[in-house]
Every structure is written in C-alpha cells, then in structure tokens.
Amino acid sequence: MAILIDDPMWPAHDRLWAHLVSDTDLEELHAFAARNGIPRRGFDRDHYDVPAEAHRRLVAAGAEHIGGRELVRRLIASGLRVTARQRRGL
C-alpha cells in the first residue's frame, strides 16, 4: 500500500503539476490528500493533480517519489487506472 507521486512536469495554469496516486485504493488516496491539504477538486478519476510547490511537502508526508512511467505502470497494475478511452466515454 503506497501513495505515489511523479515529477512536476505537466504545465497548466502557469504552473507545473505532478500526479498523486495510490497503488491500492482510492479511499487511501483521498485520505492522504485531505490530510495534506490537497483539495478534492484536484482529483481527476484516478489521480490528483498537485502543484510543484506541494511536491516536497507530500514526499515528506510519505508519498513515494517515482518516475512517471513507473507511476503509470503501478497505477495500471492496481486496477485503478482510467484509460483515455474510458475518459472519453467510449
């Protein structure tokens, strides 16, 4: 059971963003996010988008920093991944 975070490299709204996921269940992810001040509006079906300035604090709180490819691999393995096709509703 782990909370995972990748590098903040995704640009949007004049900032860089990272992804915060769970490798086991969404309730664990929501609880971690709430404990660490990440608003629920940052949740996007299988992950939270978190700003670069929160990255260090989330790692200090227990999120495991891993690369983006590893994050996706572990999210898929967890069964929690929402694919692009599912996002489009196809």
PEWOHU-V282324 format. One record per pair of residues at least 12 apart in sequence whose C-alpha atoms are under 6 Angstrom apart, sorted by the first residue. I is the first residue (numbers start at 1). J is the second residue. Records with the same first field share a line. If there is no record, write none. Layout:
I=J  J
//
This chain:
1=24
2=22  23
3=21  22  63
4=20  21  63  64
5=19  20  64  65
6=18  19  65  66  67  68
8=52
16=52
17=50  51  52
18=49  50
19=48  49
20=47  48
21=47
23=75  78
24=78
46=81
//
